[in-house]
């Protein structure tokens, strides 16, 4: 299930929605960002991000971030294979 579908099935606070919007927009660039850096850019707290990850079914933020990175890498590889097929 894609992250977008998971997010649509859960009620988020405004702060959590702000974090999700940032993550979805910057998903390829958050690989090396810490939870503190993401909290700072989204004007939220690390607690908000931890609660968001748990609400989405992840044990901690690092697990959530790893899943996002796997999705980004997979999509990038799929696009490369599709483009170079022709």
C-alpha positions in Angstrom: 0.0 0.0 0.0 1.4 3.4 -0.9 2.0 6.0 1.8 -0.7 8.2 0.3 -3.3 5.5 0.8 -2.2 4.8 4.4 -2.4 8.5 5.2 -5.9 8.9 3.7 -7.2 6.1 6.0 -6.0 7.9 9.2 -7.2 11.1 10.9 -4.3 13.4 11.3 -3.9 16.6 13.3 -2.9 19.8 11.5 0.7 19.4 12.7 0.8 15.8 11.6 -0.6 16.8 8.2 2.0 19.4 7.8 4.7 16.8 8.4 3.1 14.4 5.9 2.8 17.1 3.3 6.5 17.9 3.7 7.6 14.2 3.6 5.5 13.5 0.5 6.8 16.6 -1.2 10.4 16.0 -0.3 10.4 12.2 -0.1 13.6 11.9 -2.2 15.4 14.4 -0.1 14.6 13.3 3.5 16.8 10.2 3.4 19.6 11.9 5.5 17.4 14.2 7.5 17.0 13.6 11.2 13.7 13.8 13.0 14.9 17.0 14.6 15.6 18.6 11.2 12.2 17.6 9.8 10.5 19.0 13.0 12.4 22.2 12.5 11.4 22.6 8.8 7.8 21.8 9.5 7.5 23.9 12.6 6.5 20.9 14.6 8.0 18.8 17.4 9.8 15.5 17.4 6.9 14.2 19.5 4.5 15.1 16.7 6.5 13.1 14.2 6.9 10.1 16.5 3.1 10.1 17.1 2.5 10.4 13.4 4.8 7.4 12.6 3.0 5.3 15.3 -0.4 6.4 14.0 0.6 5.2 10.6 1.6 1.8 12.0 5.3 2.2 12.4 7.2 1.4 15.6 9.4 4.6 15.3 10.2 7.3 12.8 13.3 5.7 11.5 11.2 2.7 10.4 8.8 5.0 8.6 11.6 6.9 7.0 13.2 3.7 5.8 10.0 2.6 4.2 9.7 5.9 2.4 13.3 5.6 1.1 12.6 2.1 -0.2 9.6 3.3 -2.0 11.5 6.2 -3.6 14.4 3.9 -4.7 11.9 1.4 -6.1 10.0 4.0 -8.0 13.3 5.5 -9.3 14.4 2.1 -10.5 11.1 1.4 -12.2 11.2 4.8 -14.0 14.8 4.1 -15.2 13.9 0.7 -16.5 10.8 2.0 -18.3 12.7 4.9 -19.9 15.6 2.8 -21.1 13.4 0.1 -22.5 12.7 2.2 -25.6 
